[in-house]
Amino acid sequence: MTSPQNHDAASTVRTVRRKRVLRAASIAAIGLAVMAGATTTTSAASKYSSCSSRGGILSIGTEYNFASQNTVWVTNASFTIERNGGHHNNVYLRVRKSDGTDVWAWTSKDNVRGGQTKTRTVHKRVARSHRPYLKGHATFDVTGPDPSCAAYIKY
């Protein structure tokens, strides 16, 4: 027969082992859940486009993902003006439906300097049936009449 002290020590060892096994199992379960979540989420995509007029170049970009089979989740839009160091360029960005309705809009002041990249947060969901697109438009600051151009990205 075992003594009460040996019985208590054996019980303590079993309890500690059980807790370790449960802890390891829960850590493994969390790891599997994270891996499963990572494989089922949609990955982000990026697209770029550009236009030019009288030496100035507008480059636009966007990040988005297909949130479901029927929607596009637009996360941000960015632009850069190249080959024009003017201090008074104007830019606007629009996420639009195919009918021209704005879903999201941003308009600069008359103060965009060439050579700098700017990113704007969009965070808008658009039905794919609306055939959304990003439009970027720039008016370049030059001597004489200011030229402009527009670039488009379809989602």
C-alpha positions as protocol buffer text, in pm:
chain_id: "A"
residue {
  index: 1
  type: MET
  ca { x: 0 y: 0 z: 0 }
}
residue {
  index: 2
  type: THR
  ca { x: 119 y: 352 z: -77 }
}
residue {
  index: 3
  type: SER
  ca { x: 167 y: 610 z: 188 }
}
residue {
  index: 4
  type: PRO
  ca { x: -47 y: 927 z: 186 }
}
residue {
  index: 5
  type: GLN
  ca { x: 259 y: 1133 z: 100 }
}
residue {
  index: 6
  type: ASN
  ca { x: 341 y: 921 z: -206 }
}
residue {
  index: 7
  type: HIS
  ca { x: -23 y: 934 z: -315 }
}
residue {
  index: 8
  type: ASP
  ca { x: -27 y: 1317 z: -292 }
}
residue {
  index: 9
  type: ALA
  ca { x: 302 y: 1346 z: -487 }
}
residue {
  index: 10
  type: ALA
  ca { x: 177 y: 1112 z: -761 }
}
residue {
  index: 11
  type: SER
  ca { x: -149 y: 1307 z: -783 }
}
residue {
  index: 12
  type: THR
  ca { x: 44 y: 1634 z: -814 }
}
residue {
  index: 13
  type: VAL
  ca { x: 263 y: 1491 z: -1091 }
}
residue {
  index: 14
  type: ARG
  ca { x: -46 y: 1371 z: -1282 }
}
residue {
  index: 15
  type: THR
  ca { x: -210 y: 1712 z: -1245 }
}
residue {
  index: 16
  type: VAL
  ca { x: 100 y: 1894 z: -1371 }
}
residue {
  index: 17
  type: ARG
  ca { x: 130 y: 1656 z: -1668 }
}
residue {
  index: 18
  type: ARG
  ca { x: -239 y: 1700 z: -1752 }
}
residue {
  index: 19
  type: LYS
  ca { x: -204 y: 2080 z: -1746 }
}
residue {
  index: 20
  type: ARG
  ca { x: 102 y: 2063 z: -1972 }
}
residue {
  index: 21
  type: VAL
  ca { x: -80 y: 1841 z: -2222 }
}
residue {
  index: 22
  type: LEU
  ca { x: -384 y: 2071 z: -2219 }
}
residue {
  index: 23
  type: ARG
  ca { x: -163 y: 2378 z: -2264 }
}
residue {
  index: 24
  type: ALA
  ca { x: 22 y: 2217 z: -2558 }
}
residue {
  index: 25
  type: ALA
  ca { x: -308 y: 2112 z: -2715 }
}
residue {
  index: 26
  type: SER
  ca { x: -454 y: 2461 z: -2683 }
}
residue {
  index: 27
  type: ILE
  ca { x: -141 y: 2618 z: -2833 }
}
residue {
  index: 28
  type: ALA
  ca { x: -159 y: 2373 z: -3123 }
}
residue {
  index: 29
  type: ALA
  ca { x: -529 y: 2450 z: -3172 }
}
residue {
  index: 30
  type: ILE
  ca { x: -461 y: 2825 z: -3180 }
}
residue {
  index: 31
  type: GLY
  ca { x: -182 y: 2770 z: -3433 }
}
residue {
  index: 32
  type: LEU
  ca { x: -411 y: 2565 z: -3655 }
}
residue {
  index: 33
  type: ALA
  ca { x: -684 y: 2827 z: -3632 }
}
residue {
  index: 34
  type: VAL
  ca { x: -441 y: 3102 z: -3732 }
}
residue {
  index: 35
  type: MET
  ca { x: -312 y: 2895 z: -4024 }
}
residue {
  index: 36
  type: ALA
  ca { x: -665 y: 2814 z: -4137 }
}
residue {
  index: 37
  type: GLY
  ca { x: -763 y: 3179 z: -4115 }
}
residue {
  index: 38
  type: ALA
  ca { x: -458 y: 3283 z: -4313 }
}
residue {
  index: 39
  type: THR
  ca { x: -537 y: 3041 z: -4592 }
}
residue {
  index: 40
  type: THR
  ca { x: -903 y: 3141 z: -4622 }
}
residue {
  index: 41
  type: THR
  ca { x: -867 y: 3519 z: -4629 }
}
residue {
  index: 42
  type: THR
  ca { x: -847 y: 3695 z: -4962 }
}
residue {
  index: 43
  type: SER
  ca { x: -516 y: 3841 z: -5057 }
}
residue {
  index: 44
  type: ALA
  ca { x: -471 y: 4202 z: -5148 }
}
residue {
  index: 45
  type: ALA
  ca { x: -396 y: 4303 z: -5505 }
}
residue {
  index: 46
  type: SER
  ca { x: -241 y: 4616 z: -5652 }
}
residue {
  index: 47
  type: LYS
  ca { x: -283 y: 4787 z: -5985 }
}
residue {
  index: 48
  type: TYR
  ca { x: -112 y: 5088 z: -6142 }
}
residue {
  index: 49
  type: SER
  ca { x: -172 y: 5323 z: -6433 }
}
residue {
  index: 50
  type: SER
  ca { x: -35 y: 5652 z: -6561 }
}
residue {
  index: 51
  type: CYS
  ca { x: -94 y: 5935 z: -6805 }
}
residue {
  index: 52
  type: SER
  ca { x: 114 y: 6226 z: -6930 }
}
residue {
  index: 53
  type: SER
  ca { x: 73 y: 6568 z: -7083 }
}
residue {
  index: 54
  type: ARG
  ca { x: 343 y: 6814 z: -7193 }
}
residue {
  index: 55
  type: GLY
  ca { x: 612 y: 6633 z: -6996 }
}
residue {
  index: 56
  type: GLY
  ca { x: 424 y: 6589 z: -6669 }
}
residue {
  index: 57
  type: ILE
  ca { x: 334 y: 6235 z: -6565 }
}
residue {
  index: 58
  type: LEU
  ca { x: 62 y: 6127 z: -6323 }
}
residue {
  index: 59
  type: SER
  ca { x: 104 y: 5774 z: -6186 }
}
residue {
  index: 60
  type: ILE
  ca { x: -180 y: 5626 z: -5981 }
}
residue {
  index: 61
  type: GLY
  ca { x: -206 y: 5305 z: -5786 }
}
residue {
  index: 62
  type: THR
  ca { x: -459 y: 5123 z: -5574 }
}
residue {
  index: 63
  type: GLU
  ca { x: -477 y: 4833 z: -5332 }
}
residue {
  index: 64
  type: TYR
  ca { x: -791 y: 4624 z: -5310 }
}
residue {
  index: 65
  type: ASN
  ca { x: -925 y: 4274 z: -5263 }
}
residue {
  index: 66
  type: PHE
  ca { x: -1232 y: 4085 z: -5364 }
}
residue {
  index: 67
  type: ALA
  ca { x: -1408 y: 4079 z: -5026 }
}
residue {
  index: 68
  type: SER
  ca { x: -1659 y: 3826 z: -5152 }
}
residue {
  index: 69
  type: GLN
  ca { x: -1770 y: 3697 z: -5488 }
}
residue {
  index: 70
  type: ASN
  ca { x: -1984 y: 4004 z: -5535 }
}
residue {
  index: 71
  type: THR
  ca { x: -1786 y: 4297 z: -5391 }
}
residue {
  index: 72
  type: VAL
  ca { x: -1454 y: 4477 z: -5417 }
}
residue {
  index: 73
  type: TRP
  ca { x: -1297 y: 4618 z: -5098 }
}
residue {
  index: 74
  type: VAL
  ca { x: -1082 y: 4918 z: -5195 }
}
residue {
  index: 75
  type: THR
  ca { x: -828 y: 4990 z: -4921 }
}
residue {
  index: 76
  type: ASN
  ca { x: -629 y: 5284 z: -5059 }
}
residue {
  index: 77
  type: ALA
  ca { x: -538 y: 5496 z: -5358 }
}
residue {
  index: 78
  type: SER
  ca { x: -208 y: 5671 z: -5426 }
}
residue {
  index: 79
  type: PHE
  ca { x: -52 y: 5906 z: -5679 }
}
residue {
  index: 80
  type: THR
  ca { x: 280 y: 6053 z: -5782 }
}
residue {
  index: 81
  type: ILE
  ca { x: 350 y: 6345 z: -6012 }
}
residue {
  index: 82
  type: GLU
  ca { x: 674 y: 6298 z: -6205 }
}
residue {
  index: 83
  type: ARG
  ca { x: 880 y: 6521 z: -6431 }
}
residue {
  index: 84
  type: ASN
  ca { x: 712 y: 6829 z: -6293 }
}
residue {
  index: 85
  type: GLY
  ca { x: 863 y: 7002 z: -5991 }
}
residue {
  index: 86
  type: GLY
  ca { x: 594 y: 7268 z: -5977 }
}
residue {
  index: 87
  type: HIS
  ca { x: 446 y: 7361 z: -5642 }
}
residue {
  index: 88
  type: HIS
  ca { x: 88 y: 7418 z: -5757 }
}
residue {
  index: 89
  type: ASN
  ca { x: -20 y: 7094 z: -5925 }
}
residue {
  index: 90
  type: ASN
  ca { x: -378 y: 6983 z: -5871 }
}
residue {
  index: 91
  type: VAL
  ca { x: -489 y: 6621 z: -5835 }
}
residue {
  index: 92
  type: TYR
  ca { x: -811 y: 6442 z: -5770 }
}
residue {
  index: 93
  type: LEU
  ca { x: -880 y: 6075 z: -5711 }
}
residue {
  index: 94
  type: ARG
  ca { x: -1220 y: 5908 z: -5743 }
}
residue {
  index: 95
  type: VAL
  ca { x: -1349 y: 5556 z: -5692 }
}
residue {
  index: 96
  type: ARG
  ca { x: -1652 y: 5541 z: -5917 }
}
residue {
  index: 97
  type: LYS
  ca { x: -1923 y: 5310 z: -6038 }
}
residue {
  index: 98
  type: SER
  ca { x: -1950 y: 5256 z: -6414 }
}
residue {
  index: 99
  type: ASP
  ca { x: -2233 y: 5511 z: -6430 }
}
residue {
  index: 100
  type: GLY
  ca { x: -1993 y: 5782 z: -6305 }
}
residue {
  index: 101
  type: THR
  ca { x: -2131 y: 5797 z: -5949 }
}
residue {
  index: 102
  type: ASP
  ca { x: -1858 y: 5865 z: -5693 }
}
residue {
  index: 103
  type: VAL
  ca { x: -1820 y: 5606 z: -5417 }
}
residue {
  index: 104
  type: TRP
  ca { x: -1520 y: 5788 z: -5269 }
}
residue {
  index: 105
  type: ALA
  ca { x: -1358 y: 6118 z: -5366 }
}
residue {
  index: 106
  type: TRP
  ca { x: -1049 y: 6318 z: -5272 }
}
residue {
  index: 107
  type: THR
  ca { x: -943 y: 6653 z: -5417 }
}
residue {
  index: 108
  type: SER
  ca { x: -614 y: 6824 z: -5346 }
}
residue {
  index: 109
  type: LYS
  ca { x: -565 y: 7190 z: -5287 }
}
residue {
  index: 110
  type: ASP
  ca { x: -357 y: 7387 z: -5537 }
}
residue {
  index: 111
  type: ASN
  ca { x: -42 y: 7277 z: -5355 }
}
residue {
  index: 112
  type: VAL
  ca { x: 78 y: 6936 z: -5474 }
}
residue {
  index: 113
  type: ARG
  ca { x: 452 y: 6931 z: -5539 }
}
residue {
  index: 114
  type: GLY
  ca { x: 594 y: 6710 z: -5809 }
}
residue {
  index: 115
  type: GLY
  ca { x: 808 y: 6413 z: -5709 }
}
residue {
  index: 116
  type: GLN
  ca { x: 615 y: 6319 z: -5395 }
}
residue {
  index: 117
  type: THR
  ca { x: 398 y: 6010 z: -5354 }
}
residue {
  index: 118
  type: LYS
  ca { x: 78 y: 6052 z: -5156 }
}
residue {
  index: 119
  type: THR
  ca { x: -148 y: 5772 z: -5036 }
}
residue {
  index: 120
  type: ARG
  ca { x: -509 y: 5817 z: -4930 }
}
residue {
  index: 121
  type: THR
  ca { x: -710 y: 5569 z: -4728 }
}
residue {
  index: 122
  type: VAL
  ca { x: -1030 y: 5464 z: -4903 }
}
residue {
  index: 123
  type: HIS
  ca { x: -1189 y: 5171 z: -4713 }
}
residue {
  index: 124
  type: LYS
  ca { x: -1495 y: 5138 z: -4935 }
}
residue {
  index: 125
  type: ARG
  ca { x: -1683 y: 4830 z: -5050 }
}
residue {
  index: 126
  type: VAL
  ca { x: -1837 y: 4836 z: -5399 }
}
residue {
  index: 127
  type: ALA
  ca { x: -2054 y: 4577 z: -5569 }
}
residue {
  index: 128
  type: ARG
  ca { x: -1868 y: 4417 z: -5859 }
}
residue {
  index: 129
  type: SER
  ca { x: -2184 y: 4450 z: -6067 }
}
residue {
  index: 130
  type: HIS
  ca { x: -2126 y: 4828 z: -6064 }
}
residue {
  index: 131
  type: ARG
  ca { x: -1793 y: 4773 z: -6246 }
}
residue {
  index: 132
  type: PRO
  ca { x: -1595 y: 5009 z: -6017 }
}
residue {
  index: 133
  type: TYR
  ca { x: -1283 y: 5192 z: -6126 }
}
residue {
  index: 134
  type: LEU
  ca { x: -1032 y: 5443 z: -5992 }
}
residue {
  index: 135
  type: LYS
  ca { x: -986 y: 5770 z: -6179 }
}
residue {
  index: 136
  type: GLY
  ca { x: -689 y: 5995 z: -6116 }
}
residue {
  index: 137
  type: HIS
  ca { x: -676 y: 6339 z: -6275 }
}
residue {
  index: 138
  type: ALA
  ca { x: -392 y: 6591 z: -6262 }
}
residue {
  index: 139
  type: THR
  ca { x: -353 y: 6949 z: -6378 }
}
residue {
  index: 140
  type: PHE
  ca { x: 19 y: 7025 z: -6405 }
}
residue {
  index: 141
  type: ASP
  ca { x: 171 y: 7355 z: -6295 }
}
residue {
  index: 142
  type: VAL
  ca { x: 366 y: 7488 z: -6594 }
}
residue {
  index: 143
  type: THR
  ca { x: 427 y: 7824 z: -6757 }
}
residue {
  index: 144
  type: GLY
  ca { x: 138 y: 7912 z: -6985 }
}
residue {
  index: 145
  type: PRO
  ca { x: -180 y: 7704 z: -7009 }
}
residue {
  index: 146
  type: ASP
  ca { x: -176 y: 7420 z: -6757 }
}
residue {
  index: 147
  type: PRO
  ca { x: -205 y: 7078 z: -6924 }
}
residue {
  index: 148
  type: SER
  ca { x: -396 y: 6794 z: -6764 }
}
residue {
  index: 149
  type: CYS
  ca { x: -446 y: 6420 z: -6802 }
}
residue {
  index: 150
  type: ALA
  ca { x: -649 y: 6136 z: -6650 }
}
residue {
  index: 151
  type: ALA
  ca { x: -555 y: 5776 z: -6569 }
}
residue {
  index: 152
  type: TYR
  ca { x: -795 y: 5490 z: -6497 }
}
residue {
  index: 153
  type: ILE
  ca { x: -777 y: 5156 z: -6318 }
}
residue {
  index: 154
  type: LYS
  ca { x: -1056 y: 4898 z: -6342 }
}
residue {
  index: 155
  type: TYR
  ca { x: -1105 y: 4668 z: -6043 }
}
